[in-house]
């Protein structure tokens, strides 16, 4: 007679008349050693009679992977990444996966450690959301870490640049930024400033270069003094804009200021207000992404809208696709013109 309390795997094995190892393989679904169907049914019946609940961790170890998806983002507090995470979580739930979110705080070494830990914990899927840094050593290290995941049966996909050798949802940053520049030229703006983000950040570089290329083609390339690197944050947008205004003696040195992310653009708007400048009367401002919080911004911010929630769902489906479908899914944005770039009448 077994002791009182929840039934154990040993209780199930004893009731079924099989070894503990056989009971474990029958219930935990080992892919390495098969159990005869007659024994499997006997173990299942015993488990049902004893109201036995299998240990999820034991099942995962037997199968080699847990029913989890590890999502690694640069900063979950950034509305861009939280919107992507919403799409990932929704799609993962449809596949029966639980999502674990890890935030790197934009540190590439932390990102690498998160991927290695998710591999050690046997996550079924690993998704990277965020740009790469132009550093060959870091790129090689991440390729090695992701290859280890796939070599042991995990799935991997990325949102960003197609540089890691895995399935990737690629945002067409250059084309989108160039289209936005052309739209702003069409509104009559001619003197531009660009908040480019950090040097070496591939997404920031793509957006800034695409924007400036379109301006140059129209003879409106910004002056070097008005192409301003800074942190990829609200604080970065504020500090860089404040420095630009201060260098111009408190005046707006350009007609229109483009920030490579909406978050930086919001920081720029705050710096302009603090300097007593009016948007769009004294200076126009545009961003990139169309993060959800823009609905509360006055004046409304002109931007390049990305379907961030759909991007999150797409990367999950891409990672789990068992067909020989595309390994690269491009996503193009949509220009949204709002009050922040209206030309004064």
N, C-alpha and C positions, 0 to 999 in steps of 0.2 A: 504494500500500500504506500502510495506516495505521500509526502508531507503536505500539510495545508499550505495555501498560498498559490500564486500564479504557477501554472505548469511551466516546466523547463523543457529544453530540447532533450535532455536525458530522459524525462518522463515520457515524451513522445516516442523516443527510440525504444524504451522498454515496452510500452504498450504495443508498438508495431512489431516487436521482436526482431529489430535490426540493430546494427551498430550505430554509435553516435555519429560517426563519419558519414554513414549512408543516409541517416536522417537529415544531417546538415545539407548534403548534396541534393537531396530530394526537395527540401524546402527552400534552399537558398539559391537554387538555380545555377550551380557550378557549370561553367562552360568547358572545363577541363576533363571532367570524368562524368560520364552519363550513368544514370540509375535506371534499371529496368522498369518498365511501366508498371508491372505488378507490384514491385516494391514501392514505387512512387505513390501509387494509389493507397497502399497500406499505410504509409506514413501520413498521407494527407487525411485519411479517415481518423487515424489516431489523434492527429493534431486537432481535428474538428471535435472529436469526442471530449478532449481535454480542454477545449477552448484556449488553445495555445496561440499566442501572438508572436510571430517571428521577430527577431531582433533586426531592425533595419540596418544597423551597422554591420552585423554579421552577413546579411544578404549582400551588402555592397562589397564587402571584402571577397566574398565568394565569386561575385560576378566581375569584379575588377573595377567597377565604376559605381559612384553614387548617383542618385536621381537629382543631382544639383547642377545648376549652371552658375559658373563664377563670372560675374561682370566686373571688369576692372575699368574704372573711369579716372580721369584726372582730378575732378573735384565735384563731388555729388551735390555740393551747395550751389554750383553753377547751374542756372536754369537750363542751359543747353544739355548738360549731361543728365539732369533729372528728367527732362522730357524724353530723352533716349531711353533711360532706365524704365520709364513707364511702358514704352513699347516692348522692351525686352521682357519685362515681367509678364505682360499680357500674353505674348506669344509663347513664353516658356510654360505658363500655366496650361495652355492648350496642348502642350506636349507632355504634360505630367511632370514638369521639372520645377523645383524650388530654386529661387534665385538668391545667391549670396553676392552682395555688392561690396567691393573694396575700392577705396579712394586713395589715389597716390599722392595727392597734394602736389601734383605736377613734378614729382621727383622720379626720374627714370629708373633709378636703382630700387626704389620702393615698388614701382610697377613690376620690375623683374622678380623681386621677392614674392610679390602676390601671385604671380603666375606659377612660380616654383612651388609655393605652398598649396595652391589649388591642385597642382599635379600630384603632390604628396597625399592630398586628401581625396584623390581619385574623383574629382569633379568630372561629370560626363561631358560638359561643354565649358570651354573658356572663351569669353568674348572680350576683346579689347576695344574700348571706345575712346578715341582721342588721337591726336596727331603724333607723328614721330619726330624725334630730334635728329638733325643732320650730324650724326656721329656714327661712323662705321663700326666701332667697337660695340656700342650699345645696340645697334641693329643686329649685329652678329650674335650677341648674347641672347637677344630676344628670339631670334630665329631658332637658336639651339634649344631654348626653353620650350617653345611651342612645338618643336619637332619631337621633344620627349613626350609631350601630351599625346600627340597623334600616334606616335610609335607604340604607345601602350593602350590604344583603343579609344582615346578621347577625341572630341571634336573641337575644332578651333575656327574662329572667324574674327574679322577685324572691321572696324569702321575707321576710315582714314585713308592713308596712302597705301597703294598696292606695292609695298616694299618688303613684306615679311614672308612671302612665299606661302600665304594661306588665303582662304576664301575671304574676299574683302568687299564691303560696301564702300564705294569710292564717291565722295562728294566732289562734284566738278567745280572746285573752288575758283580756278582761274577763269573759266568761262562765265561763271556767275558774277564774279567781281568785275570782269570786263563789261558784261551786259549792264551792270549797275552804273558803271562809269559813263557808258553811252547814254543811259537814261538821264543822268544828272547833267551831262552836256546838253542834252535835248531841252532841259529846263532853263538853260542859259548860264549855268555856272561855268566859270573859266579858270579861276585861281583856286587850286586845291591844296589841302593838307592831308596827310595820311598818317594815321596811328598804326604802325606796322606790327606791333607785338614784339616778342623777343626774337633776336637773331638766332638762326639755327632751327627755329620752329617751323616745320614744313608747311603746315596749314596756313600759318600767318604769312609765310613767304609766298605761297601760291596766291593767296588773296591779294596781297599788296602788289605783287608783280602783275597779276592779271589786270588789276585796276589801273596801275600806272602805264601798262602797255596800251590800253585803250585810250588813255589820255594822250600819250605820246603820238599815237596814230592820228589824233585830231589836233595836234599842235598845242596841247594844253598840259604837257608834262609838268608835274609840280617841281618847285625849286628844291634842291637837296636839303636846305634848311627847314623845309616843311614836310620832309619824310622822316618821321620820328619814331624810333623804337621805344618800347616800354613793356612793362609786365602785362600778361594776358588776363588782366583782372580789372575790376572797377577802380581800384586804387591806381593801377597803372594808367588807365585812361584819364583819371583826374590829374595825376602828377604831370604827365606828359603835356596835357592841354594847358595846365596852369603855367608850365615852363614856357610854352610857346607864346602865350598871351603876355607873360612878363617880359619876354625878350622883345616883343613888339610894342612895349611901353603901355600895355593895358588895352591896346586896340586889337581888332581881329585882322591878322595879316593875310587871311585867305577868305574866299567867298564860301567855300564848302569844305567841311572836315569829314573825312571818311575814316571810320575805325573798323578794323578787321573782325571785330566781334561786337554784338550788341552790348555785352557787359562793359566793354571798354567805352563804347559810345555813351552809355549811361553815366559813367564817370566823367566823360568829357562834358556832357550837359551840365553836370553839377559844377564843374570847374568854371564853365562859362557863366552860369548864374552867379557864382561867387565873385566873378570879375565884373559883374554888372552888365554883361553882354546879353542881348536878346536873340533868341532862336525862333524863327529864321531871319528876323529883320537885320541883325548885325552879322550873322554867320549861320550857314546851314550845316546840318549834321546828318550823317547817314551811318548805318551799321550793317551787320551781316548776321543772319540766323533767324530772326523773328522769334525770339524767346517769348514764352507765354506772358511774362510780367510786363511786356510792352503795352498791354491793353490799358495799364494804369498810368502810362507816361504822357505828360502834356508838355510841349506839343507832341503829337504822335510821331514816332520815329520812322523815317524812311529806311528800308532794309531789304535784304535779299532773303526771302522766306525759304527755309528748309523744312521738309516734312519730318521732323525729328522723331516723333512717335512711330511713324511708319518706318523710318530707318532702323529703329530699335527692333521692330517686329521682323523686318526683312533680314537682319543679320542673324537672328535665331533660326529662321527658316533656311537660310543659306548654310549655316553650320550643320544642320541636321538633314540636309538634302542627301538622299542616298543615290540619286541619279548622277549621271555624268553631265549635269547642267553647268551653267556658267560659274566660273570661279571669281568673276569680277562683275559686280552690279553697280552701274553708274547711277548717280542721283543728281539731278539738276534742280536748282532753286527757281524761285519765282519773284520777280521784282515787285515790291510793294511801296508805292510812293505815298508819303504822308506829309503832314504839315511841316515837319522839321526841315524840309528842303524847298519849301515854297519860295519863289522869287518875290521880293518886295515889289509891289505895283508902283 
